[in-house]
Amino acid sequence: MCLILIASLGMSQEIVADPKAEAATTQYKTSATLNLRTGASTKHKAITTIPKGKTVTYVSKSGSWYKVKYGSKTGYASSKYLKKVQATSVTTYYTTSALNMRAGASANHKVITTIPKGKAVTYVSKSDSWYKVKYGSKTGYVSSKYLTSTKPAAPKNYAEGLKTVGNNKQLILVTTNGTSTSNATIQTYEKDSKGKWKLVLSVPGYIGKYGLTSNMSEGGKKSPQGKYSIGQAFGTKTNPGTKLSYRKITSDDVWVDDSTSKLYNTWQSRRKTARQWKSAENMNVPAYKYGFVINYNTKRVPGKGSAIFFHISSSYTLGCTGTSEANVLKIMRWLDPKKNPVIIQTPMKELSKY
């Protein structure tokens, strides 16, 4: 529908208040379906028709007509049918620690996601000591006690201070704020051509329900603290593009967690070995859609823990290390066995040991 027809039907339009001030405003919204023309009058040819409610960018003024840009096209439109887009102030806060975003304004509500320390959130509204905020595509409530308006400094390069990774060119660093938390920060580093560690990725992650320990036990629901090599990649789907040796999981696959079995802490066929163990973990589960083995307890000491993986997770694990599917895939595709990758898992206060 063209501008002249709309006007002749008597539809109400929104009028710009002060024509003298228009040069200072850069964006407008159309208040009706509007023709964009080659010149500043209705005598000029229509280039395109702009739907009602669309945003255009101001270029210049000619009488009561504005030269504007709409998408890839530039032309003239009557200012009578353009409304200024009012600038809105956006308040940004930064998390001072890993912080749960919840569905409501209290700790009793369901956790939507965990926001890592130092991430920016956009303020929406307030409910007592809780703020409704937006983080990425998610909106929810967080405690205002763990928010600051001060932008944090760039992440520190923790790999540069490590003493035990001289022979490694790739590093996965999993750190926590203590030994009893299941929330972790997962960072990946790679050495450049000059031998300097460069941060590749920093994302939130999860470890065992009861945190980290250097004294693992089978069924303890803790993750092992220490430095470990990276083992075989796996998944219930086909190889997503990792350079690691990859094994596709089937319904027959299990990981033996029976400490009394000679097959303890190994990947086996249920059909072929079922009589050789009393218990084993089913590998054909959603969490193992993609993942890889952390080479923990490779000597298979009975009772010291088994089936320690890096896999998909949105909450605490029972001893593995987890993060979102997207992050698992990024890390799997990045890992290169030629670069001798390792994973270090430790509380921050004990990082100097490595």
C-alpha positions, -999 to +999 in steps of 0.1 A: +000+000+000+014+034-010+016+065+011-011+085-008-036+057-005-030+055+033-035+092+037-067+093+016-082+066+039-078+089+069-056+066+089-041+082+120-004+090+118+023+100+144+038+134+137+074+144+145+073+172+171+103+194+161+115+195+125+145+216+135+159+189+157+157+161+132+193+163+121+204+152+155+183+120+154+197+091+134+170+065+136+132+065+130+104+040+128+077+041+102+042+048+116+025+036+085+034+016+053+055+041+035+070+046+000+107+052-003+112+075-033+140+087-056+133+124-047+117+146-021+081+146-033+053+122-043+061+129-079+092+109-077+094+071-084+089+047-055+121+026-049+104+003-024+077+001+001+087+001+038+063-017+061+049-001+092+071-003+123+104-007+105+135+012+114+153+036+090+185+056+093+184+093+088+208+108+062+197+144+055+166+166+052+148+183+023+118+204+034+093+179+050+111+149+035+139+129+049+166+111+030+169+078+048+186+044+044+165+012+047+184-020+043+206-016+012+184+011-003+186+049+002+158+074-008+133+099+004+103+095+028+078+120+042+088+129+078+051+129+087+051+092+088+084+088+108+087+086+145+119+091+164+134+061+180+141+071+216+175+061+230+172+037+259+199+034+286+213+000+292+226-009+326+253-036+325+266-055+355+294-081+358+293-112+379+318-114+408+317-152+410+300-181+392+264-172+397+231-192+393+204-176+372+171-187+385+135-187+373+123-165+402+136-140+427+148-165+454+171-194+459+141-217+460+135-213+422+149-236+395+184-228+381+181-218+344+219-216+339+251-208+357+268-176+346+307-177+349+326-151+369+333-119+351+305-122+326+283-092+316+246-092+322+219-067+312+197-053+340+159-056+334+142-049+367+145-054+405+128-075+431+142-068+466+178-080+466+173-099+433+178-085+398+161-097+367+188-098+341+194-110+305+225-132+298+228-142+262+194-156+251+183-163+286+165-141+311+161-148+348+169-137+384+203-134+401+213-122+436+225-086+434+252-094+460+273-110+433+270-082+407+293-052+402+292-023+378+330-024+374+342-042+343+367-069+353+402-070+339+410-094+311+414-131+322+448-138+337+469-163+317+473-190+343+491-214+320+522-191+318+530-198+355+528-236+354+560-256+358+548-291+348+537-285+312+570-279+294+565-309+271+529-301+263+515-277+236+478-280+245+463-276+280+428-279+294+428-262+328+399-269+351+398-247+382+375-243+412+371-219+441+376-247+465+375-285+470+338-288+478+321-270+449+308-286+417+311-254+397+343-250+377+360-228+351+373-246+320+400-229+301+420-242+271+455-230+262+478-236+233+515-227+228+523-204+199+554-206+177+574-187+203+565-212+231+541-188+248+508-200+261+477-184+246+442-186+260+419-202+234+386-207+254+372-199+288+338-214+297+318-226+327+318-262+336+310-288+362+328-315+382+318-341+408+289-334+431+311-331+461+340-314+444+377-323+438+399-348+457+434-361+455+422-393+473+396-408+450+373-437+458+349-456+437+314-441+441+326-410+460+310-386+436+342-365+435+364-356+405+402-364+406+426-335+413+458-337+393+473-337+358+463-363+333+468-371+296+439-372+272+425-406+260+401-418+234+373-397+221+338-412+219+302-406+212+268-420+205+270-401+172+295-403+144+329-385+147+322-347+149+356-339+135+381-346+163+417-355+156+416-379+186+411-416+181+373-419+180+350-448+190+313-448+183+292-460+212+267-488+208+241-503+231+265-531+238+292-508+253+298-506+291+326-493+313+334-517+341+333-501+376+334-534+396+366-530+417+369-568+421+369-575+384+401-579+363+384-556+338+380-528+363+382-493+347+380-505+311+356-502+282+340-536+274+313-554+254+284-563+277+276-593+255+312-607+256+322-600+292+290-598+314+301-628+334+334-612+343+320-583+364+292-575+388+286-539+378+294-516+348+283-482+336+261-481+304+279-460+278+249-455+255+235-424+273+228-388+263+257-373+284+281-393+262+267-381+229+302-366+226+332-368+250+366-382+257+384-402+283+405-385+310+433-410+316+428-413+354+438-445+372+453-461+342+470-487+365+435-497+375+441-497+412+409-513+427+386-489+444+404-457+433+378-447+408+368-455+372+351-441+341+364-405+344+354-387+313+350-352+298+314-351+285+282-331+281+267-318+313+245-290+326+250-298+363+273-316+387+286-350+376+294-382+396+332-378+391+336-366+355+341-331+341+314-316+320+302-285+300+277-277+273+275-298+241+287-268+221+318-264+244+326-301+243+325-301+205+348-270+204+373-287+226+371-320+209+377-304+175+406-283+189+425-312+206+454-325+186+472-357+199+504-344+181+505-315+206+506-338+236+474-323+253+469-327+290+442-317+315+449-302+349+421-301+375+428-282+407+414-256+432+429-222+423+447-221+457+467-252+447+475-241+411+511-235+421+517-272+425+516-276+388 
